[in-house]
Amino acid sequence: MASLRIVKKDIDFLISEVISDCWVFMYINPDKKTDDAVAVINDAVALRNELYNRVNQRPAENAKKHFKAINMDLLKGVDELFVRVSNLTK
């Protein structure tokens, strides 16, 4: 099992990548879909907070299964956010 610090760093890194992509989009396209980009940022922050709460409430039993589920939800959530960011350019 990875340490909690590494799990939290992974969460922070991936969420910060989504947010930075939104900022780059808003910088390059100041007149296009800014509200949608801000909505993606808000959803990314909400995902980060939800995952942090789940990491901090780890069970005594089945910890490996718990953290595997968190990792899968992180990857799935970040993938959906990146798809939303890429759809902003269309």
C-alpha positions as CSV (number, residue, x, y, z in Angstrom):
1,M,0.0,0.0,0.0
2,A,1.3,3.4,-0.9
3,S,1.6,6.0,1.8
4,L,-1.1,8.6,2.3
5,R,1.3,11.3,1.3
6,I,1.9,9.7,-2.1
7,V,-1.8,9.2,-2.7
8,K,-2.5,12.9,-1.8
9,K,0.3,14.1,-4.0
10,D,-1.1,12.1,-6.9
11,I,-4.5,13.7,-6.3
12,D,-3.0,17.1,-6.1
13,F,-0.9,16.7,-9.2
14,L,-3.7,15.4,-11.5
15,I,-6.2,18.0,-10.3
16,S,-3.7,20.8,-10.7
17,E,-3.1,19.6,-14.3
18,V,-6.8,19.9,-15.1
19,I,-6.9,23.4,-13.5
20,S,-3.8,24.6,-15.4
21,D,-5.3,23.4,-18.7
22,C,-8.4,25.4,-17.9
23,W,-6.3,28.5,-17.2
24,V,-4.4,28.0,-20.4
25,F,-7.7,27.7,-22.3
26,M,-9.0,30.9,-20.7
27,Y,-5.8,32.7,-21.4
28,I,-5.6,31.7,-25.1
29,N,-9.4,32.2,-25.7
30,P,-10.5,35.1,-23.4
31,D,-13.9,35.4,-25.2
32,K,-14.8,31.8,-25.5
33,K,-16.7,29.7,-23.0
34,T,-15.0,31.1,-19.9
35,D,-18.0,30.1,-17.7
36,D,-17.7,26.5,-18.8
37,A,-14.0,26.5,-18.0
38,V,-14.7,27.9,-14.5
39,A,-17.3,25.2,-14.1
40,V,-14.6,22.5,-14.9
41,I,-12.3,24.1,-12.3
42,N,-15.0,24.1,-9.7
43,D,-15.8,20.4,-10.4
44,A,-12.0,19.6,-10.2
45,V,-11.8,21.2,-6.8
46,A,-14.9,19.4,-5.7
47,L,-13.4,16.1,-6.9
48,R,-10.2,16.8,-5.0
49,N,-12.0,17.6,-1.8
50,E,-14.2,14.5,-2.1
51,L,-11.1,12.2,-2.7
52,Y,-9.2,13.8,0.2
53,N,-12.1,13.1,2.5
54,R,-12.2,9.5,1.4
55,V,-8.4,9.1,1.9
56,N,-8.7,10.5,5.4
57,Q,-11.5,8.2,6.4
58,R,-9.7,4.9,5.7
59,P,-11.2,1.7,7.1
60,A,-9.2,-0.6,9.4
61,E,-10.1,-3.6,7.2
62,N,-9.8,-3.8,3.4
63,A,-7.6,-0.7,3.2
64,K,-6.0,-1.9,-0.1
65,K,-9.5,-2.3,-1.7
66,H,-10.4,1.2,-0.4
67,F,-7.4,2.9,-1.8
68,K,-7.7,1.0,-5.1
69,A,-11.3,2.3,-5.4
70,I,-10.0,5.9,-4.7
71,N,-7.3,5.6,-7.3
72,M,-9.8,4.3,-9.9
73,D,-12.3,7.1,-9.1
74,L,-9.4,9.6,-9.4
75,L,-8.4,8.4,-12.8
76,K,-12.0,8.2,-14.1
77,G,-12.9,11.7,-12.7
78,V,-9.8,13.3,-14.1
79,D,-10.3,11.7,-17.5
80,E,-13.9,13.1,-17.6
81,L,-12.6,16.5,-16.7
82,F,-10.0,16.4,-19.4
83,V,-12.6,15.4,-21.9
84,R,-14.7,18.4,-20.9
85,V,-11.7,20.7,-21.3
86,S,-11.0,19.3,-24.7
87,N,-14.6,19.8,-25.7
88,L,-14.4,23.5,-24.9
89,T,-12.2,24.0,-27.9
90,K,-14.8,22.6,-30.3
